[in-house]
Amino acid sequence: MHQSQLLLNTLREAPGDAEAVSHQLLLRTGLIRQLAAGIYTYLPLGRRVLRKAEQIVREEMDRAGAQELLMPALQPAELWQESGRYEVYGPELIRLSDRHGREFALGPTHEEVITTLVKQEISSYRRLPVTLYQIQTKYRDERRPRFGLLRGREFQMKDAYSFDPDWEGLDRSYWSMYHAYHRIFERCGLNFRPVEADAGAIGGEGGTLEFMALADIGEDTIATCTCCGYAANLEKAESGTVLASAGEAGVGAAGGYSANESGKPQPEKFHTPGIKTIGQLTEAFGIRASDILKTVMFMADGEPVAVVIRGDQEINELKVKNYLGANEFEIADPEAVQALTGVPVGFVGPYGLNLPVLFDHTAAEMEQGIAGANEPDYHYRYLVPGRDLELTRVGDFRTVQEGDPCPRCAEGVLKFHRGIEIGHVFKLGTKYSEKLGATYLDASGRAQPMIMGCYGIGVSRILSAAIEQNHDEHGIIWPLALAPYQVHVIPVSAKDETQMALALDLYEKLQAERVEVLLDDRNERAGVKFKDADLIGLPLRIVIGKDAAQGRIEWAERRDPAAKMLLTAEEAVERVLEAVAGK
């Protein structure tokens, strides 16, 4: 491609609302342009990168035995109602009606559609297993689109679905996709990590793993073990046994007893005027946050529930929601707390509370603690879980903290990283096949529900993840497999006939070898060309300057621009072919 003919306008500065480096560089390089919040046009360079990512995904899906199809983006609402997800999915589902008043949704995912299709097409065990996939535009009405292609309202996604006659078959399909994902992200040149994750609105009856590209801008926090292979999204992460650190100021500091003394005293109410927060309690009475039983009220499908956790920890709302099996889950507002308990926020506690109470393991294992007295301006001390507090609902309801012990091994501790979700694999089981009637006849002629799996890749997210991991202060450094063009040929002066003749000769020879070449034939100053070349970030660069008369060029790679060398044109072609062959 001649750069003078390419629809490409680079920007020296990124728009002020572009926060992520990848968003800034996607705009500055002219790969994308915003049409509306979270909605982008892919310009020629951006479309080429997207097609490269799509092709890698397609090749590995085909290699794994999956078959490509294309399903409608416009989906009848009754399918979502039949599966029970129409209300559960929430406001992110873009809903609309046709001229006849029939309700539809723009597909954020296609479990309902693919299950209905397979129900119609397959009726016998002889036609199973089968895995089907598509690469298609998806739609989600994000509340706050941000970070460019990382959180948009319209995005490219590969979604695959496996159908097996039994759970053993699902296990084979699941791990086949898992290994295919490893190959895809390795070919894209990404630094990634598979982590345990929550199934979210897609749901399921088995395992689920997210593939995370490690990047500081990532919206997800990943907890990994320093010794073993354990890794999990923060919303899913667990820890080993966590004990409160010993200290002189135990729970008895407010009343003269030590937490470690034998013969625990009975609960005692004490005056705490205007003291509502953990910080105020610790400051006023010289106690530790880990000595406090923090009680938080929630509404789960309209019903109140209290969650008790140690005062130095945070409640993981997703864990609580999943434990309760709730569709709608939110923290109770102060008015609701007052109406339910008769006291303001800050004085609610589990002792004598006439509501369902969930205890986190760490709270249940405390020797004794301080909690609200369900009376304004009062707290209780010397509360002993199991003696004074009934432990009928105990579970993992806390968000792990960096430095917590690993739940899988005895030696490691948890360390936090940031990550961008680029893929997700689910074992759905019969969640959709039973609700939508996708059954097959087994060898005995009995109808059985198909066992399903679901496997998604954010194809457009791969672009952003690759840029986040591959850039410097000058611009993008594309991995060879994703680069819009593999080689950038830059004659220093388009007016120099010798330089242009050599540049055109190299361009034609490389094209004949099916190498993707961008020739900067613009009549621009050398500084402008080099700045644009650094910004666009093609991996291989051939500069044709003053040595053109001797048939020599300057060779460099974008990842190591200082390592330049003079080569003959023939040597340059040979080096390009070696690099491309080894991609």
C-alpha positions in Angstrom: 0.0 0.0 0.0 1.2 3.5 -0.9 0.9 5.7 2.2 0.0 8.7 0.1 -3.2 6.8 -0.9 -4.0 5.4 2.5 -7.0 6.9 4.5 -4.8 7.8 7.5 -4.6 10.9 9.5 -2.3 10.8 12.6 -2.8 13.1 15.6 0.0 14.7 17.6 -2.2 14.8 20.7 -5.0 12.5 21.9 -8.4 13.8 22.8 -8.6 14.8 26.4 -11.2 12.2 27.3 -9.0 9.3 26.2 -7.6 7.9 29.6 -6.0 4.6 28.6 -2.8 4.5 26.6 -4.4 2.1 24.1 -7.3 4.4 23.6 -5.0 7.4 23.0 -2.8 5.5 20.5 -5.8 3.9 18.7 -7.0 7.5 18.0 -3.7 9.1 17.4 -2.7 6.5 14.8 -6.0 6.8 13.0 -7.0 3.2 13.6 -10.4 4.1 15.0 -12.7 7.2 15.2 -15.5 7.7 17.6 -19.1 8.0 16.3 -20.8 8.1 19.7 -19.8 7.1 23.3 -18.6 3.5 23.1 -19.2 3.2 19.4 -16.3 3.4 16.9 -15.5 3.2 13.2 -12.5 1.1 12.3 -10.5 2.9 9.7 -8.3 0.9 7.2 -5.4 0.3 9.5 -7.7 -0.6 12.4 -9.7 -2.9 10.2 -6.6 -4.7 9.1 -5.5 -5.4 12.7 -9.0 -6.6 13.6 -9.0 -8.9 10.6 -5.6 -10.3 11.7 -7.0 -11.0 15.2 -10.2 -12.6 13.7 -8.2 -14.8 11.4 -6.0 -16.1 14.3 -9.2 -16.9 16.3 -10.8 -18.5 13.2 -7.8 -20.7 12.5 -7.6 -22.0 16.0 -11.3 -22.6 16.3 -11.3 -24.6 13.1 -8.2 -26.5 14.3 -10.1 -27.4 17.5 -13.0 -28.8 15.4 -15.5 -26.0 15.8 -17.7 -25.0 12.9 -18.3 -21.4 11.9 -21.8 -20.0 11.4 -23.4 -16.5 11.7 -26.4 -15.8 13.8 -28.7 -12.8 13.8 -27.8 -9.9 16.1 -31.5 -9.0 16.4 -33.1 -11.6 18.8 -36.8 -12.1 19.8 -37.4 -11.1 23.4 -39.5 -14.2 24.0 -36.3 -16.4 23.8 -34.7 -14.4 26.6 -38.0 -14.6 28.6 -38.1 -18.3 28.1 -34.5 -18.7 29.4 -35.3 -16.4 32.3 -32.6 -13.8 31.4 -34.7 -11.0 30.0 -35.0 -9.3 33.4 -31.9 -10.7 35.0 -29.5 -9.3 32.4 -30.5 -5.8 33.4 -30.2 -2.4 31.7 -27.2 -3.5 29.6 -29.5 -5.4 27.3 -30.6 -3.1 24.5 -34.3 -3.6 23.9 -36.5 -2.4 21.1 -39.8 -3.1 19.3 -40.7 -3.5 15.7 -43.6 -1.8 13.9 -45.9 -4.5 15.1 -45.0 -4.1 18.8 -43.0 -7.3 19.0 -40.1 -7.0 21.4 -36.5 -7.7 20.4 -33.0 -7.3 21.9 -29.7 -6.6 20.3 -27.6 -9.6 21.2 -24.9 -9.2 23.8 -24.4 -13.0 23.6 -26.2 -15.9 21.8 -26.9 -18.7 24.2 -30.7 -18.6 23.6 -30.3 -18.4 19.8 -27.8 -21.2 19.4 -29.7 -23.5 21.8 -32.9 -22.9 19.7 -31.0 -23.6 16.5 -29.4 -26.8 17.7 -32.8 -28.0 19.2 -34.2 -27.7 15.7 -31.3 -29.3 13.8 -30.1 -32.1 16.1 -32.3 -34.8 17.7 -30.0 -37.9 18.0 -26.9 -38.7 20.0 -25.3 -39.8 16.7 -25.0 -36.0 15.7 -23.2 -35.1 19.0 -20.8 -33.7 20.0 -20.8 -30.5 18.0 -19.2 -27.1 18.6 -20.4 -24.0 16.7 -18.9 -20.5 16.7 -19.3 -17.1 15.1 -17.4 -13.8 15.0 -19.9 -11.0 15.2 -20.7 -7.6 16.5 -22.2 -7.6 20.0 -24.2 -4.9 21.8 -24.3 -3.8 25.4 -25.7 -0.6 26.8 -22.8 0.2 29.1 -23.6 2.7 31.7 -20.1 4.3 31.3 -18.3 3.4 28.1 -14.6 4.0 28.7 -11.1 3.1 27.7 -11.9 2.9 23.9 -12.4 -0.6 22.8 -12.1 -2.0 26.3 -15.6 -1.0 27.4 -17.8 -0.2 24.5 -21.4 -0.5 23.6 -20.7 -2.2 20.3 -17.8 -4.6 20.0 -16.5 -7.6 18.0 -16.7 -11.0 19.8 -16.1 -14.6 19.0 -18.6 -16.8 20.8 -18.6 -20.6 20.6 -21.0 -23.1 22.0 -20.4 -26.9 22.5 -23.2 -29.5 22.8 -22.4 -32.9 24.2 -24.4 -35.9 25.2 -22.8 -36.2 28.7 -20.6 -34.4 31.2 -17.5 -36.3 30.2 -18.0 -35.0 26.7 -18.4 -31.4 28.0 -15.1 -31.8 29.9 -13.3 -32.7 26.6 -14.9 -29.8 24.7 -14.1 -27.4 27.5 -10.4 -28.3 27.7 -10.2 -28.3 23.9 -11.3 -24.7 23.9 -9.1 -23.9 26.8 -6.0 -25.1 24.9 -7.2 -23.3 21.7 -7.4 -20.0 23.7 -3.8 -20.5 24.9 -2.7 -20.9 21.2 -4.7 -17.8 20.1 -3.3 -15.5 22.8 0.2 -16.8 22.4 0.0 -16.2 18.6 -1.3 -12.6 19.3 1.9 -12.0 21.4 0.0 -11.4 24.6 1.1 -11.8 28.2 -1.9 -13.5 29.7 -3.1 -15.6 32.6 -6.2 -17.9 32.9 -7.9 -17.3 36.3 -10.9 -18.6 38.2 -13.9 -16.4 37.7 -17.6 -15.9 38.4 -20.1 -16.9 35.7 -22.1 -13.7 35.9 -25.3 -13.4 33.9 -24.4 -16.3 31.6 -24.4 -18.7 34.5 -23.8 -22.4 34.4 -23.3 -25.5 36.4 -19.6 -26.1 36.2 -16.2 -24.4 36.0 -15.5 -21.0 34.5 -12.2 -19.4 33.7 -11.3 -16.0 32.4 -8.3 -15.3 30.3 -6.7 -12.0 31.5 -4.1 -9.9 29.6 -1.9 -8.4 32.3 -2.0 -4.6 32.1 -2.0 -1.7 34.6 -5.1 -0.2 33.0 -7.1 -3.4 33.4 -10.4 -3.0 35.2 -10.1 -6.4 36.9 -7.9 -7.3 39.8 -6.3 -10.7 39.7 -5.1 -12.5 42.8 -2.2 -15.0 42.2 -0.2 -17.2 44.4 3.6 -16.5 44.8 4.3 -20.2 44.9 1.7 -22.3 43.1 -0.4 -21.9 40.0 -3.5 -20.5 41.8 -5.0 -17.4 40.1 -8.5 -15.9 40.4 -10.4 -12.8 39.6 -10.7 -10.7 42.8 -14.5 -11.2 42.8 -14.0 -15.0 42.9 -10.7 -15.3 44.8 -10.5 -17.2 48.1 -7.7 -17.3 50.7 -6.4 -19.7 53.3 -7.1 -19.2 57.0 -6.7 -15.6 58.0 -6.1 -14.8 61.6 -6.2 -11.3 63.3 -2.7 -10.2 64.3 -2.0 -10.2 68.0 -1.7 -6.9 69.7 -1.9 -5.2 73.1 -5.2 -3.5 72.3 -7.6 -6.4 72.2 -11.4 -6.2 72.3 -11.2 -5.7 76.0 -9.3 -2.4 75.7 -12.6 -0.5 76.2 -13.4 -2.3 79.4 -10.2 -3.7 81.0 -10.1 -7.3 79.6 -7.8 -8.9 77.2 -9.0 -11.1 74.3 -6.6 -13.8 75.3 -7.6 -14.1 79.0 -9.4 -17.3 80.0 -13.0 -17.1 81.1 -14.6 -14.8 78.6 -17.0 -12.2 80.1 -20.6 -11.9 79.1 -21.7 -9.4 76.5 -21.7 -5.9 77.9 -23.3 -2.8 76.4 -21.3 0.4 76.5 -22.0 4.0 75.5 -20.6 5.2 72.1 -22.3 8.5 71.5 -22.1 9.5 67.8 -19.6 6.8 67.0 -20.8 5.0 63.8 -17.8 4.0 61.9 -14.9 1.5 62.3 -12.4 4.3 62.2 -14.2 6.2 65.0 -14.4 3.1 67.2 -10.7 2.3 66.8 -9.7 5.9 67.5 -12.0 6.4 70.5 -11.3 3.2 72.3 -7.8 2.2 71.2 -8.9 -1.1 69.6 -8.0 -2.7 66.3 -10.4 -2.9 63.4 -9.9 -6.6 63.4 -11.5 -6.7 66.9 -14.8 -5.4 65.5 -17.7 -7.4 64.0 -18.9 -5.1 61.1 -22.5 -5.6 60.2 -23.9 -4.5 56.8 -27.5 -4.6 55.7 -28.4 -5.7 52.1 -31.6 -6.3 50.1 -31.7 -9.6 48.3 -34.6 -9.8 45.9 -36.4 -7.4 48.1 -35.7 -9.3 51.3 -33.4 -8.0 54.1 -30.2 -9.8 55.1 -27.3 -8.8 57.3 -23.7 -9.8 56.6 -21.1 -9.8 59.4 -17.4 -9.5 58.6 -14.3 -8.6 60.5 -13.8 -4.9 60.8 -10.5 -4.8 58.9 -12.0 -6.5 55.8 -14.4 -5.8 53.0 -17.6 -7.6 52.0 -17.6 -9.3 48.6 -21.1 -8.6 47.4 -20.9 -11.0 44.5 -20.1 -13.9 46.8 -23.0 -13.0 49.0 -25.3 -12.7 46.1 -24.3 -16.1 44.7 -24.6 -17.7 48.1 -28.2 -16.5 48.4 -29.0 -17.2 44.7 -30.4 -13.7 44.4 -31.2 -12.0 41.1 -31.2 -8.5 42.5 -28.8 -7.6 45.3 -27.9 -4.2 46.7 -26.8 -2.5 49.9 -29.7 -1.2 52.0 -30.1 2.5 52.0 -30.1 4.3 55.4 -33.8 4.7 55.4 -34.3 1.0 54.9 -31.9 0.2 57.7 -33.7 2.5 60.0 -37.1 1.0 59.1 -35.9 -2.6 59.5 -33.9 -2.3 62.7 -35.2 0.9 64.3 -31.7 2.3 64.6 -29.5 4.3 62.2 -26.6 2.9 60.2 -23.6 2.4 62.4 -25.3 0.9 65.4 -26.7 -2.3 63.8 -25.2 -5.5 65.1 -25.9 -9.3 65.0 -26.6 -9.7 68.7 -30.4 -10.0 69.0 -31.0 -8.9 65.4 -34.3 -10.5 64.2 -33.2 -10.9 60.6 -31.2 -13.5 58.6 -27.5 -13.1 59.4 -24.6 -14.4 57.4 -21.2 -14.7 59.0 -17.9 -14.6 57.1 -15.5 -17.4 58.2 -13.1 -14.9 59.7 -15.8 -13.2 61.8 -17.1 -16.6 62.9 -13.6 -17.6 64.0 -13.0 -14.6 66.2 -12.6 -15.2 69.9 -14.7 -12.3 70.8 -15.6 -8.9 69.3 -17.4 -5.6 69.4 -20.6 -4.9 67.4 -23.5 -2.4 67.2 -26.1 -2.9 70.0 -29.1 -2.2 67.8 -29.7 0.9 69.9 -28.6 4.4 69.1 -25.2 5.4 70.6 -24.5 2.0 72.0 -22.3 -1.0 71.1 -21.7 -4.4 72.7 -18.3 -5.8 73.6 -17.3 -9.4 74.6 -19.5 -10.9 71.9 -18.4 -14.5 71.3 -19.4 -16.1 68.0 -21.1 -19.4 68.6 -21.9 -18.6 72.2 -23.7 -15.2 71.9 -24.1 -15.2 68.1 -25.8 -18.1 66.3 -23.6 -19.4 63.4 -26.2 -21.0 61.2 -25.0 -19.4 58.0 -21.3 -19.2 57.7 -19.4 -18.8 54.4 -16.8 -17.0 52.4 -18.2 -13.5 52.1 -15.0 -11.4 52.1 -12.8 -9.9 49.5 -9.3 -11.3 49.8 -6.4 -9.0 50.6 -2.9 -8.9 49.2 -0.7 -10.9 51.4 -3.4 -13.4 52.4 -2.3 -17.0 52.5 -3.0 -19.0 49.3 -6.0 -21.3 49.5 -4.3 -24.1 47.5 -0.8 -24.4 49.0 0.8 -23.8 52.4 3.8 -21.7 51.3 2.4 -19.0 49.0 0.6 -15.7 49.6 -1.6 -13.8 47.3 -0.3 -11.0 45.1 -2.5 -8.6 43.1 -2.2 -7.7 39.4 -4.4 -5.7 37.1 -5.8 -7.4 34.0 -8.0 -7.0 30.9 -10.5 -9.8 30.3 -10.0 -11.1 26.8 -11.6 -14.5 27.0 -14.0 -16.6 29.1 -14.8 -20.3 29.1 -17.9 -21.7 30.8 -19.4 -25.1 31.6 -23.1 -24.3 31.2 -24.4 -27.8 31.7 -28.2 -27.9 31.2 -29.0 -24.3 32.2 -30.2 -23.4 28.7 -31.0 -26.8 27.2 -33.5 -27.7 29.8 -35.3 -24.3 29.8 -35.4 -24.2 26.0 -36.0 -27.8 25.3 -32.8 -28.8 23.6 -32.9 -32.6 24.0 -31.6 -35.6 22.0 -32.6 -39.2 21.9 -29.9 -41.5 23.5 -29.1 -45.0 22.3 -32.1 -46.3 24.2 -34.5 -43.8 22.6 -34.9 -41.7 25.7 -34.9 -37.9 25.6 -31.9 -36.3 27.4 -30.9 -32.6 27.7 -27.8 -31.6 25.8 -24.8 -30.6 28.0 -23.5 -27.3 26.9 -20.4 -25.2 27.1 -19.9 -21.5 26.1 -16.6 -19.9 25.1 -16.1 -16.2 24.3 -13.2 -14.0 23.1 -13.3 -10.2 22.9 -11.7 -9.9 19.5 -11.7 -6.1 19.5 -10.3 -6.1 23.0 -7.3 -7.9 21.7 -6.3 -4.7 19.9 -6.3 -2.7 23.1 -4.6 -5.4 25.1 -1.9 -5.7 22.6 -1.2 -2.0 22.6 -1.3 -1.7 26.4 1.4 -4.4 26.5 3.4 -3.2 23.5 4.1 0.6 23.3 6.6 3.2 24.3 6.6 7.0 24.5 6.7 7.3 20.7 3.8 5.0 19.8 2.7 1.4 19.3 5.0 -1.6 18.9 2.9 -4.1 17.1 3.5 -7.9 17.4 4.2 -9.2 13.9 1.1 -11.3 13.9 -1.3 -8.4 14.5 0.5 -5.6 12.7 -1.6 -3.9 10.0 1.5 -4.2 7.7 4.6 -6.2 8.4 7.1 -3.8 6.8 7.4 0.0 6.6 9.5 1.1 3.6 10.5 4.8 4.1 12.4 6.7 1.4 13.8 9.8 3.2 13.1 12.0 0.2 10.2 11.3 -2.3 11.9 13.7 -4.7 15.1 11.7 -4.9 14.7 9.5 -7.9 17.4 7.0 -6.8 15.8 6.6 -3.4 12.3 6.2 -4.9 13.5 3.7 -7.5 15.1 1.5 -4.8 12.1 1.9 -2.6 9.7 0.8 -5.4 11.9 -2.1 -6.3 11.9 -3.4 -2.7 8.2 -2.8 -2.5 7.5 -4.9 -5.5 9.9 -7.7 -4.5 8.3 -8.0 -1.1 4.8 -7.9 -2.4 5.7 -10.7 -4.8 6.7 -12.7 -1.8 3.2 -12.0 -0.3 4.7 -9.7 2.4 2.5 -6.9 3.6 4.3 -3.6 2.9 3.5 0.0 3.5 5.5 2.4 1.4 5.7 6.0 2.7 5.8 7.8 -0.7 4.5 11.0 0.8 6.3 14.3 0.0 6.9 15.0 3.7 9.9 15.9 5.7 11.9 13.0 7.1 11.1 13.9 10.7 7.3 13.8 10.0 7.7 10.3 8.3 9.8 8.9 11.2 7.4 10.3 13.8 4.4 8.7 12.0 6.3 5.5 11.6 7.1 5.3 15.3 3.5 6.1 16.1 2.0 3.5 13.8 4.5 1.0 15.0 5.0 -1.5 12.2 7.5 -4.1 13.4 10.0 -4.1 10.5 11.4 -0.9 9.0 13.5 -0.2 5.9 14.8 3.3 5.5 16.2 4.4 2.1 18.5 7.4 2.3 21.9 8.7 1.2 23.3 5.2 0.7 20.7 4.3 -1.9 23.2 5.0 -4.7 25.3 2.1 -3.5 22.2 -0.1 -3.3 22.3 -0.1 0.5 19.5 0.5 3.0 19.1 1.0 6.7 17.3 -1.9 8.6 15.7 -1.5 12.0 13.0 -3.2 14.1 10.4 -1.0 15.9 11.0 -2.9 19.2 14.7 -2.1 19.2 15.1 1.0 17.0 18.7 1.7 18.2 19.9 -1.6 16.7 20.2 -0.3 13.1 22.3 -1.8 10.4 23.2 -1.2 6.8 22.2 -4.0 4.4 22.0 -4.5 0.7 18.5 -4.6 -0.8 18.8 -8.3 -1.3 19.9 -8.9 2.3 16.9 -6.8 3.5 14.5 -8.9 1.5 16.0 -12.1 2.9 15.8 -10.7 6.5 12.2 -9.7 6.1 11.2 -13.2 4.8 13.0 -14.8 7.7 11.2 -12.6 10.2 7.8 -13.1 8.6 8.3 -16.9 8.4 9.1 -17.0 12.1 6.1 -15.0 13.2 
